[in-house]
Amino acid sequence: MKYITALVMLSFVYIRAAQDLSWYVEGIHFSGNERIEQSELVPLMQLQPPGFFTRSEYSFSKLIDDISAIKRYYYKKGYLGASVVIAGIEKNTAL
């Protein structure tokens, strides 16, 4: 059994637009994933880093689903002992 731990670090920015008081994903960072590239993991996720014209609104349920999706992907690749944990969540309130 192959063991690996992937740490997921998410950063969010609070954006207030009219009456919309929401948190949006500002960045997603992985560590401990030496076997699978970040570029391979991010497309599996509902929460996405910002694009040119797009933003991904944060929700805890999406985060839980994303962790499950990454873990399933590791299992499919043969890493049955894979562990995916949230390394941290940062909130940027400067904006």
C-alpha positions in Angstrom: 0.0 0.0 0.0 1.3 3.4 -1.0 1.0 6.1 1.7 0.9 9.8 1.0 -0.4 12.9 2.6 -1.5 15.8 0.5 -1.9 19.1 2.3 -4.3 21.6 0.7 -4.0 25.3 1.5 -6.8 27.6 0.5 -6.8 31.4 0.6 -9.9 33.5 0.2 -10.7 37.1 -0.3 -13.9 38.8 0.9 -15.5 40.8 -1.8 -18.5 43.0 -1.2 -20.5 43.8 -4.3 -23.7 45.7 -3.7 -25.7 43.5 -1.3 -23.5 40.5 -1.9 -21.3 39.7 1.1 -19.4 36.7 0.0 -16.0 34.9 0.2 -14.3 34.0 -3.0 -11.3 31.8 -3.7 -8.1 33.8 -4.1 -5.7 30.8 -4.3 -5.3 27.1 -3.9 -2.0 25.6 -2.9 -0.9 22.0 -2.4 2.0 20.6 -0.5 3.1 17.0 0.1 1.8 15.9 -3.3 5.1 15.0 -4.9 3.5 12.2 -6.9 0.7 14.1 -8.6 0.9 17.6 -9.9 -1.3 20.5 -8.7 -2.4 21.0 -12.3 -3.8 17.5 -12.2 -5.7 18.0 -8.9 -7.2 21.5 -9.4 -9.6 20.4 -12.3 -11.1 17.8 -9.9 -12.3 20.5 -7.6 -15.5 22.6 -7.5 -13.6 25.5 -5.8 -11.3 27.0 -8.3 -8.6 29.7 -8.3 -9.8 32.9 -10.0 -9.8 33.1 -13.8 -9.7 36.1 -16.1 -13.4 36.7 -15.8 -14.5 34.1 -13.2 -14.5 33.7 -9.4 -15.4 30.7 -7.4 -17.5 31.4 -4.3 -16.4 29.6 -1.2 -18.7 27.1 0.6 -17.8 24.6 3.2 -19.8 21.9 1.5 -17.8 22.4 -1.7 -14.6 22.2 0.2 -15.6 18.8 1.7 -16.6 17.5 -1.7 -13.3 18.7 -3.1 -11.3 16.9 -0.4 -13.3 13.7 -1.2 -12.7 14.1 -4.9 -8.9 14.4 -4.4 -8.8 11.5 -2.1 -10.7 9.3 -4.6 -8.3 10.4 -7.3 -5.3 9.3 -5.2 -7.0 5.9 -4.5 -7.6 5.4 -8.3 -3.9 6.1 -8.8 -3.0 3.3 -6.3 -2.4 5.4 -3.2 -4.8 3.5 -1.0 -3.2 5.1 2.2 -3.7 8.6 0.9 -4.7 11.3 3.3 -6.0 14.7 2.2 -6.1 17.4 4.9 -6.8 21.1 5.1 -3.5 22.7 6.0 -5.1 26.1 6.5 -7.6 28.6 5.4 -6.5 32.3 5.2 -9.0 35.1 4.8 -7.8 38.3 3.2 -10.0 41.1 4.6 -7.9 43.9 3.1 -10.2 44.4 0.1 
